[in-house]
Structures are given as structure tokens and as C-alpha cells.
Amino acid sequence: EAQVTQNPRYLITVTGKKLTVTCSQNMNHEYMSWYRQDPGLGLRQIYYSMNVEVTDKGDVPEGYKVSRKEKRNFPLILESPSPNQTSLYFCASKATGHSGNTIYFGEGSWLTVV
Amino acid sequence: GIQVEQSPPDLILQEGANSTLRCNFSDSVNNLQWFHQNPWGQLINLFYIPSGTKQNGRLSATTVATERYSLLYISSSQTTDSGVYFCAVEEYGNKLVFGAGTILRVKS
């Protein structure tokens, strides 16, 4: 089954404690991306990656890091989380080129920073 | 960048009613998708529809790319249709730009 898997799904953490949200896809997609969703603001892109070892900033990259060492994985790293990073996070992947443009989302990760 | 506007922002329906949700975008696009976010937060693909009309059960969508809008039709609404409906268009670099969404509440 084609899927994007995120972990953890729910997390409460404290300010300053580094955390990583993992994302893995099994569709051999080149493109992967992270979004955050906040009330009244919709989904905003944090970082994206067009392929292995290629990453770029989205609209709201401050306070986040990513890496793309393998095609299937695209972890989101919060080096020193702050309360304003409390949000619902989505990982997504998509094939590029003519092989299909539907974007697939993970189930979301609810993060609370206290 | 591309601006995406959705209307209405909120909609309350009686079960069995029909509705039309609208998405306007400010520039030509190669990709437009509709999503449903259920009460548990999951985003579900409804349609990939850069142009033309598609139907899937009680849902259908039409995109008129030359006039820069898309419509999502929900017929015979059910309580399980409740949630937030997002329209998203693809900008450069495969980036999806989302509208703010339409919150739909279907009452039994």
C-alpha cells in the first residue's frame, strides 16, 4: 500500500529539547516536503526536497532543519523547540515529471512545546 | 507568489443538502488538488484536477483553468462529509500553495 509514514503522531516536549519527526515514503517519490498547519493560516511549507541531498527552504523554515540522505526518508529536526512551534505537522511526497502529480500526505504529527 | 482564495470560509448544511465550494487562484497552474481534512486531522486526496471535470460518487469537481477557478460539488451531504476542505495549487519547484480552507458542518 502506498503511504507516507510519520512518527511520532503525538508529542509533548519542553522548550529547548531537541526532537526529530521522522517521515518515510514507500513510493520511490523524488519530491518530499514538510508543512505546518495552524488555525486561520492553513498549511505552510517549511522545507522541501527535490531529490536525495537536495533540500530547500519553504515559507517558514526558521527553527527547523531537514536532511535527505536517502530517497525514502525526510526527517524534520527541531534543534531547540519553542512554544511557537506548537502545531500540526504534515510530511508529503510526490512523483515529479510526467509520472503523476498527486501529492500524498502522512497522517500528521501533533506537536506541543511547553 | 500565487494567491489561493476559498469561499465560503464556513458552511453549515442539513444532511441531504447539496453544496458548492469555490477556489480562485491568481495565476495559471499546472496542478490543482482538492483535499478533505477529517476531524482527526488526516488529509485525504479528493481530486487531482488541473482542468476539466471529474466525479467520484457524491463528489465532483470542475476546474476552469482559463478563468482561474475550481469548484467542488458535494451532493446529498452526509455527516461524515464534515471537516475542512482545502484547495491547493502547484507553484514553481513543485510547491503546493494552499487556500485557507472551507469548514463544513453537516447536521443530522
Boltz contact constraints between the chains, C-beta under 6 A:
constraints:
  - contact:
      token1: [A, 31]
      token2: [B, 94]
      max_distance: 6.0
  - contact:
      token1: [A, 42]
      token2: [B, 98]
      max_distance: 6.0
  - contact:
      token1: [A, 42]
      token2: [B, 100]
      max_distance: 6.0
  - contact:
      token1: [A, 42]
      token2: [B, 101]
      max_distance: 6.0
  - contact:
      token1: [A, 43]
      token2: [B, 98]
      max_distance: 6.0
  - contact:
      token1: [A, 45]
      token2: [B, 95]
      max_distance: 6.0
  - contact:
      token1: [A, 88]
      token2: [B, 41]
      max_distance: 6.0
  - contact:
      token1: [A, 101]
      token2: [B, 31]
      max_distance: 6.0
  - contact:
      token1: [A, 102]
      token2: [B, 48]
      max_distance: 6.0
  - contact:
      token1: [A, 105]
      token2: [B, 43]
      max_distance: 6.0
  - contact:
      token1: [A, 107]
      token2: [B, 42]
      max_distance: 6.0
  - contact:
      token1: [A, 108]
      token2: [B, 41]
      max_distance: 6.0
